[in-house]
Each structure stands twice: as C-alpha cells, then as structure tokens.
Amino acid sequence: MKIEVKERPMKMVCCWMSAEEGQDKELMASLRPRFKEWKSKNYQPVVYISGTESLEEGMYMLMKRNYEELAKKQLAEEAVAGGIQTE
C-alpha cells in the first residue's frame, strides 16, 4: 500500500492498494480511524484498489456518476430557490 497526501486540486489522502490488500478486512478496518483523523484535518480520504476491469472504463463510470449526482443536487437547490417541490 502506498499513501500519498495531496494539497491540490483539493486536500486529500490517497491510499493506493493492490487487489489483495483491498480485500484484507483487517487492513481496511485499521484505516478507518485514520480516515476520521484525516477528515478532522479537512482531508478527503480516497482509496484506490487495483482490479481486473478496465481502469479507463471504471474512471469514466465514476466520473459519470459524480456528475449525475452533482446535477441532481444543483437541480434540487434551484427548485428550492424557485419554490418548486421535488421528491
């Protein structure tokens, strides 16, 4: 496992793991207290786990999901600001 601290474009701590490490329940449990510590210092913990699927396809799907969630949030905020009731 490799841990990398980044300040830009946002404050985050990246944990790079092999597929085997990602399946290690004890290792993952040992990281949870560290996640809380990093979050208390305004760092976003991010875990990258190697897999067998296409990295390009996985990143595309992750970015797509994040943009969809952001769009939903913005629409909901606009609806509230405009006095429209949503689900």
SENUKOL-574805 format. One record per residue (C-alpha): x negated, y, z negated; residue in one letter; residue number from 1. Coordinates in Angstrom, 2 decimals. Layout:
% residues N
<r><c1>X</c1><c2>Y</c2><c3>Z</c3><aa>a</aa><i>NUM</i></r>
...
***
This chain:
% residues 87
<r><c1>0.00</c1><c2>0.00</c2><c3>0.00</c3><aa>m</aa><i>1</i></r>
<r><c1>-1.17</c1><c2>3.49</c2><c3>0.81</c3><aa>k</aa><i>2</i></r>
<r><c1>0.22</c1><c2>6.59</c2><c3>-0.92</c3><aa>i</aa><i>3</i></r>
<r><c1>-0.04</c1><c2>9.94</c2><c3>0.84</c3><aa>e</aa><i>4</i></r>
<r><c1>1.01</c1><c2>13.32</c2><c3>-0.60</c3><aa>v</aa><i>5</i></r>
<r><c1>2.14</c1><c2>15.95</c2><c3>1.91</c3><aa>k</aa><i>6</i></r>
<r><c1>2.92</c1><c2>19.61</c2><c3>1.34</c3><aa>e</aa><i>7</i></r>
<r><c1>4.13</c1><c2>20.39</c2><c3>4.89</c3><aa>r</aa><i>8</i></r>
<r><c1>6.56</c1><c2>20.39</c2><c3>6.57</c3><aa>p</aa><i>9</i></r>
<r><c1>8.06</c1><c2>19.58</c2><c3>3.17</c3><aa>m</aa><i>10</i></r>
<r><c1>6.80</c1><c2>18.33</c2><c3>-0.19</c3><aa>k</aa><i>11</i></r>
<r><c1>6.87</c1><c2>14.55</c2><c3>-0.02</c3><aa>m</aa><i>12</i></r>
<r><c1>5.04</c1><c2>11.49</c2><c3>-1.22</c3><aa>v</aa><i>13</i></r>
<r><c1>4.80</c1><c2>8.79</c2><c3>1.45</c3><aa>c</aa><i>14</i></r>
<r><c1>4.33</c1><c2>5.17</c2><c3>0.44</c3><aa>c</aa><i>15</i></r>
<r><c1>3.17</c1><c2>3.03</c2><c3>3.37</c3><aa>w</aa><i>16</i></r>
<r><c1>3.74</c1><c2>-0.70</c2><c3>2.77</c3><aa>m</aa><i>17</i></r>
<r><c1>3.34</c1><c2>-3.93</c2><c3>4.64</c3><aa>s</aa><i>18</i></r>
<r><c1>6.47</c1><c2>-6.02</c2><c3>5.20</c3><aa>a</aa><i>19</i></r>
<r><c1>5.24</c1><c2>-8.36</c2><c3>2.45</c3><aa>e</aa><i>20</i></r>
<r><c1>4.79</c1><c2>-5.51</c2><c3>-0.04</c3><aa>e</aa><i>21</i></r>
<r><c1>8.23</c1><c2>-4.17</c2><c3>0.86</c3><aa>g</aa><i>22</i></r>
<r><c1>9.78</c1><c2>-7.48</c2><c3>-0.21</c3><aa>q</aa><i>23</i></r>
<r><c1>7.90</c1><c2>-7.56</c2><c3>-3.53</c3><aa>d</aa><i>24</i></r>
<r><c1>10.61</c1><c2>-6.76</c2><c3>-6.09</c3><aa>k</aa><i>25</i></r>
<r><c1>8.12</c1><c2>-6.17</c2><c3>-8.90</c3><aa>e</aa><i>26</i></r>
<r><c1>6.15</c1><c2>-3.68</c2><c3>-6.80</c3><aa>l</aa><i>27</i></r>
<r><c1>9.32</c1><c2>-1.84</c2><c3>-5.79</c3><aa>m</aa><i>28</i></r>
<r><c1>10.53</c1><c2>-1.77</c2><c3>-9.42</c3><aa>a</aa><i>29</i></r>
<r><c1>7.16</c1><c2>-0.39</c2><c3>-10.53</c3><aa>s</aa><i>30</i></r>
<r><c1>7.59</c1><c2>2.53</c2><c3>-8.11</c3><aa>l</aa><i>31</i></r>
<r><c1>10.99</c1><c2>3.66</c2><c3>-9.47</c3><aa>r</aa><i>32</i></r>
<r><c1>9.55</c1><c2>5.55</c2><c3>-12.48</c3><aa>p</aa><i>33</i></r>
<r><c1>7.04</c1><c2>7.21</c2><c3>-10.14</c3><aa>r</aa><i>34</i></r>
<r><c1>9.91</c1><c2>8.25</c2><c3>-7.84</c3><aa>f</aa><i>35</i></r>
<r><c1>11.55</c1><c2>10.03</c2><c3>-10.78</c3><aa>k</aa><i>36</i></r>
<r><c1>8.27</c1><c2>11.72</c2><c3>-11.67</c3><aa>e</aa><i>37</i></r>
<r><c1>7.72</c1><c2>12.90</c2><c3>-8.08</c3><aa>w</aa><i>38</i></r>
<r><c1>11.30</c1><c2>14.15</c2><c3>-7.80</c3><aa>k</aa><i>39</i></r>
<r><c1>10.90</c1><c2>16.12</c2><c3>-11.03</c3><aa>s</aa><i>40</i></r>
<r><c1>7.99</c1><c2>17.89</c2><c3>-9.33</c3><aa>k</aa><i>41</i></r>
<r><c1>10.16</c1><c2>18.62</c2><c3>-6.26</c3><aa>n</aa><i>42</i></r>
<r><c1>8.52</c1><c2>15.99</c2><c3>-4.06</c3><aa>y</aa><i>43</i></r>
<r><c1>10.68</c1><c2>13.71</c2><c3>-1.91</c3><aa>q</aa><i>44</i></r>
<r><c1>9.52</c1><c2>10.10</c2><c3>-2.18</c3><aa>p</aa><i>45</i></r>
<r><c1>9.56</c1><c2>8.31</c2><c3>1.18</c3><aa>v</aa><i>46</i></r>
<r><c1>8.84</c1><c2>4.60</c2><c3>1.61</c3><aa>v</aa><i>47</i></r>
<r><c1>7.77</c1><c2>3.21</c2><c3>4.97</c3><aa>y</aa><i>48</i></r>
<r><c1>7.86</c1><c2>-0.57</c2><c3>5.27</c3><aa>i</aa><i>49</i></r>
<r><c1>6.46</c1><c2>-2.40</c2><c3>8.27</c3><aa>s</aa><i>50</i></r>
<r><c1>8.91</c1><c2>-4.61</c2><c3>10.04</c3><aa>g</aa><i>51</i></r>
<r><c1>9.33</c1><c2>-6.78</c2><c3>13.08</c3><aa>t</aa><i>52</i></r>
<r><c1>11.60</c1><c2>-4.44</c2><c3>15.07</c3><aa>e</aa><i>53</i></r>
<r><c1>10.56</c1><c2>-1.61</c2><c3>17.37</c3><aa>s</aa><i>54</i></r>
<r><c1>9.24</c1><c2>1.35</c2><c3>15.37</c3><aa>l</aa><i>55</i></r>
<r><c1>10.40</c1><c2>3.72</c2><c3>18.11</c3><aa>e</aa><i>56</i></r>
<r><c1>13.96</c1><c2>2.36</c2><c3>18.03</c3><aa>e</aa><i>57</i></r>
<r><c1>14.03</c1><c2>2.43</c2><c3>14.23</c3><aa>g</aa><i>58</i></r>
<r><c1>12.89</c1><c2>6.05</c2><c3>14.08</c3><aa>m</aa><i>59</i></r>
<r><c1>15.43</c1><c2>7.00</c2><c3>16.77</c3><aa>y</aa><i>60</i></r>
<r><c1>18.28</c1><c2>5.41</c2><c3>14.80</c3><aa>m</aa><i>61</i></r>
<r><c1>17.12</c1><c2>7.06</c2><c3>11.56</c3><aa>l</aa><i>62</i></r>
<r><c1>16.91</c1><c2>10.49</c2><c3>13.18</c3><aa>m</aa><i>63</i></r>
<r><c1>20.29</c1><c2>9.98</c2><c3>14.87</c3><aa>k</aa><i>64</i></r>
<r><c1>21.92</c1><c2>9.05</c2><c3>11.56</c3><aa>r</aa><i>65</i></r>
<r><c1>20.36</c1><c2>12.04</c2><c3>9.79</c3><aa>n</aa><i>66</i></r>
<r><c1>21.56</c1><c2>14.47</c2><c3>12.50</c3><aa>y</aa><i>67</i></r>
<r><c1>25.07</c1><c2>12.98</c2><c3>12.37</c3><aa>e</aa><i>68</i></r>
<r><c1>25.19</c1><c2>13.36</c2><c3>8.57</c3><aa>e</aa><i>69</i></r>
<r><c1>23.91</c1><c2>16.94</c2><c3>8.82</c3><aa>l</aa><i>70</i></r>
<r><c1>26.55</c1><c2>17.76</c2><c3>11.46</c3><aa>a</aa><i>71</i></r>
<r><c1>29.32</c1><c2>16.29</c2><c3>9.26</c3><aa>k</aa><i>72</i></r>
<r><c1>28.10</c1><c2>18.34</c2><c3>6.30</c3><aa>k</aa><i>73</i></r>
<r><c1>27.99</c1><c2>21.54</c2><c3>8.34</c3><aa>q</aa><i>74</i></r>
<r><c1>31.48</c1><c2>20.92</c2><c3>9.74</c3><aa>l</aa><i>75</i></r>
<r><c1>32.83</c1><c2>20.32</c2><c3>6.25</c3><aa>a</aa><i>76</i></r>
<r><c1>31.20</c1><c2>23.53</c2><c3>4.99</c3><aa>e</aa><i>77</i></r>
<r><c1>32.63</c1><c2>25.50</c2><c3>7.92</c3><aa>e</aa><i>78</i></r>
<r><c1>36.06</c1><c2>24.00</c2><c3>7.30</c3><aa>a</aa><i>79</i></r>
<r><c1>35.96</c1><c2>25.03</c2><c3>3.63</c3><aa>v</aa><i>80</i></r>
<r><c1>34.77</c1><c2>28.52</c2><c3>4.57</c3><aa>a</aa><i>81</i></r>
<r><c1>37.58</c1><c2>28.78</c2><c3>7.11</c3><aa>g</aa><i>82</i></r>
<r><c1>40.20</c1><c2>27.45</c2><c3>4.70</c3><aa>g</aa><i>83</i></r>
<r><c1>40.75</c1><c2>24.18</c2><c3>6.62</c3><aa>i</aa><i>84</i></r>
<r><c1>41.33</c1><c2>20.99</c2><c3>4.62</c3><aa>q</aa><i>85</i></r>
<r><c1>39.21</c1><c2>17.93</c2><c3>5.63</c3><aa>t</aa><i>86</i></r>
<r><c1>39.21</c1><c2>14.36</c2><c3>4.37</c3><aa>e</aa><i>87</i></r>
***
